[in-house]
């Protein structure tokens, strides 16, 4: 009985700990179904469109080159992230699409702001170019 209670406590503690990043922030993982979505957009035209949309909707917080140093970044409660880092670039296109679509905390949802069918996918393709 004591062993069962102890194991339950350890498992519960582990779930809580692994739900947060090393800096204490809650991890932001896309649901598996969203993360596995395939990107239907390809090519230079998509990246160009994504760059224009990024400049209009994202640059003020994320910065011109996606380093998280936009003019509004210092006003945010949450750090906007660095798109050039391996941790960001290691996400699937579907995961990035989900996060842009849905938003969280200071990151707004863009599914109603980028209303053309492939606009968010174009932004995903553009931010892929921001790696170091």
Secondary structure, 3 states (H helix, E strand, C coil): CHHHHHHHHHHHHHHHHHCECCCCCECCCCCHHHHCCCCCCCCHHHHHHHHHHHHHHCHHHHCCCCCCCCCCHHHCCCCCCCCCCHHHHCCCHHHHHHHHHHCECCECCCCCCCCCCCHHHHHHHHHHHHCC
